[in-house]
Amino acid sequence: MTRYGDEPPSAKPGVDYPVKVHISGIRIRYPCDEGRCNGVLHAEAVLNQEKVELTGKIDYGARDFYDPRNLQVRLVPGDYSARLVKAPHKDAALSLYDVYELLLPDRHVWRCTVTGMFE
């Protein structure tokens, strides 16, 4: 039995994505909980002139349904636009745990969090 996950949310008309992001690499992990495996994508990126790690879920339902070739159409290394959704530490010098929506070429958005910093 195959269980399909939800499509990523679409970009809302009139919403601006002013932040430039360069994705240089991605990796995917499959943590499983209660028989369901959700993909977690980690992306190495340059965001606001900082090298960061972005982390977000990719929920495609059952693991046997997930096809990595499907994701390559959505997110590959390259340049993207994003918008800041939530900044939990507004006064902090680091942007750790800031939440962004990254605009994909097909007008869907990938919600991701800054989970790491590089030199």
N, C-alpha and C positions, 0 to 999 in steps of 0.2 A: 504494500500500500504506500502510495506517495502522498505526502501532505505538503501542499504548496504554501509558502510563506507570503507575506504581504509584499507588494511592490514598494520600493522606496517612495517617500512622499514627493510630490511634484512641487516645483517652484511656484510660488504665488505670483500672479501678475502684479506688476508695479513695485515689487520688492527689489531693492538694489543690493548688489553683491560687490562692495567696493574693495575688499581686501584681496590682494594678489597672493596666490599660493603656488609654489612649485613642488610637485611631488617627485622625488628622486628614486623611491623604491617602496615596495609593499611586501608584506608577508601576512599570511592568514593562519589562524589557529582555530581549533574546534573544541572548545570546552563543552562537555556534555553534562546535563543535569536532568534527572528524572526521565531518562530515555530520549531526550530531545537534544540535538546538537545544533548549536548556533555558531555561525562563523564570526570571528572577531578579526577585523582587519587593522593592522598596524601600518602606518605610512610614515616614511621619513620625508620631511618637508622643510621648506624654507618659508617662513611666515613672519611678516614684519621684520625682515632682515635677521631673523633668528632661526637656527636649525633646531627643529622640534620633532617629536614623535606625536602623530595624531592617531587616536584609537577610536574605533566605532564598530557597532554591530552590523553584520550583514545576515539577515534572517531569511533563509530560503527554505525553511521547513526541514524535512528529513534530509539527513546527510547524503543519502544515495541520490537525491534529486539535484543536489548542488553540482554545478558544472563550472569549473574554473574559467572555461572559455566564455561563459556568460558574463562573468565579472569583468573580464578584460575589455569588453565593449563599454562598460560603465566607468571603470577607473584604471588608468594606466599612467605610468610616469609622464609628467608634462605640466603645463601651466593651467591653473584653474582660478576661478573667482570664488570668494566666500564672504560670509558676513558673520560678525560676532553676535551670538545669541545671548550668552550669559558670561559675565566676568565676576566670579565669586570673590575675588580679591582685587578690587578696583585700585587700591593704593599700592599694590605690590609691584616691584620692579620686574618680576617674572610673570609670565602669562600662564603658569601651570594651572591646569584645571579649567581654563577658559573653554567654553563650548562654541563651536562654529558649525555653520551649515555650508558645506562645499557644494557648489553648483556643478553638476555633471553635464557632459555634452548633450544628453537626451532630455535636459531640463528637469531631471530629478535632483533631489538634494541628499547628500550623505551627511548625517549629523555625527560630529566627531568631537573629541575632547583632547586638549593638549595634555599628554601624560608623561612627557619626557623632554629634556633639553640636551642639546649636544654643544660641544665647543666649536 
